[in-house]
Amino acid sequence: METIFLVEDEMNIRRLTGMHLQLAGYTVKELEDAAAARDALREEKPALVLLDVMMPGEDGFSLGEDLIASGIPVIFLTAKTAVPDRVRGLRMGAHDYILKPFEPAELLARVDNVLKRSKPAPSDYVQGDLRVNFETREVWRNDEPVPLTTLEFNLLKTLIESGRTAMSREELLRAVWGYHYTGETRTVDVHVQRLRGKIGNDRIETIVRFGYRFREDV
């Protein structure tokens, strides 16, 4: 199982979060500050870093910038009211953020999503009569080419890579449109409908009042 670095200065939060991650099967290295994290990074490269923003000494943004530049996925842990912090983290290239206090189920779902999206996808994905080449960005159905816009292809790729994990409209907006997109989540529904019309209505499942999931059993 993947190793996750949990960098959090509050001991109770660190221990409780680490326990939930370990129960889910992850190997967790609990670290109390950025200095300890930098020492640990010299010995091991984790699959993901959960990184608190406000810490004594070097803050999470400073460490996170170096982690992101080195290709390590980062999820920032931020206070619920700290909107500027969330915006700054996403601008920096963080894969996601989790608002404190958070529920264990939300934490595990977000960690799972980021790890799945971070794994290199195979060049070809085949499901029934659908074939997708992630390198050439080409799609075929019944051996006939399916023309997709850039956004439609990115949406399809994101849904495929999420596996059986449902993605909310907000998560899809961040993953496909980027942090700078300021439109309503309705745009996700519109693009999903267009995509369904091209690859088949049954392939994208609607999760009521939440978002969407790619069906691999069609």
PEFENHU-V272143 format. One record per residue. D_LAST is the distance of its C-alpha to the last C-alpha in Angstrom with 2 decimals. Layout:
[[D_LAST] [D_LAST]]
//
This chain:
[[28.96] [29.76] [33.20] [33.65] [37.02] [37.92] [40.88] [42.40] [46.11] [45.93] [46.08] [44.62] [41.51] [41.19] [41.51] [39.19] [36.44] [36.93] [36.69] [33.30] [31.95] [33.45] [32.00] [28.53] [29.40] [30.68] [34.05] [36.13] [39.38] [41.22] [43.61] [46.12] [46.67] [46.06] [48.86] [47.33] [43.96] [45.62] [47.35] [44.12] [42.43] [45.16] [43.96] [40.19] [37.38] [34.87] [31.14] [31.77] [34.81] [35.08] [38.20] [40.55] [42.16] [45.58] [47.34] [51.00] [51.99] [49.36] [46.70] [42.93] [42.70] [45.11] [43.30] [39.85] [40.90] [41.77] [38.59] [36.37] [38.54] [38.05] [34.26] [33.87] [31.39] [33.30] [32.58] [35.74] [37.00] [38.90] [40.83] [39.18] [41.87] [41.99] [40.14] [42.11] [41.08] [37.36] [37.85] [39.95] [37.43] [34.58] [36.96] [37.78] [34.20] [33.20] [29.50] [29.84] [32.45] [32.84] [35.40] [37.99] [38.03] [34.37] [32.39] [31.21] [27.60] [27.64] [29.32] [26.81] [23.80] [25.55] [26.62] [23.17] [21.80] [24.75] [24.60] [20.97] [21.82] [25.01] [23.63] [23.68] [20.33] [19.95] [20.88] [17.65] [14.05] [11.68] [7.92] [7.33] [9.72] [10.20] [13.27] [15.30] [18.87] [20.23] [23.79] [24.13] [21.76] [20.30] [16.85] [15.82] [13.34] [14.12] [17.08] [18.41] [19.44] [18.01] [20.97] [20.43] [23.30] [24.26] [23.10] [19.69] [19.19] [20.60] [18.36] [15.19] [16.82] [17.85] [14.52] [13.00] [16.21] [16.18] [13.36] [12.72] [16.02] [16.20] [18.65] [21.27] [22.37] [25.55] [23.90] [21.90] [25.21] [26.97] [24.44] [23.80] [26.93] [29.36] [31.98] [34.16] [31.83] [33.62] [31.56] [29.86] [26.34] [25.63] [25.17] [21.91] [20.58] [21.86] [20.26] [16.80] [17.17] [18.34] [15.57] [12.94] [15.13] [14.91] [11.38] [9.57] [10.14] [6.87] [6.37] [9.63] [10.55] [14.27] [16.44] [19.41] [22.66] [21.31] [18.75] [15.15] [12.47] [9.71] [6.37] [5.79] [3.82] [0.00]]
//
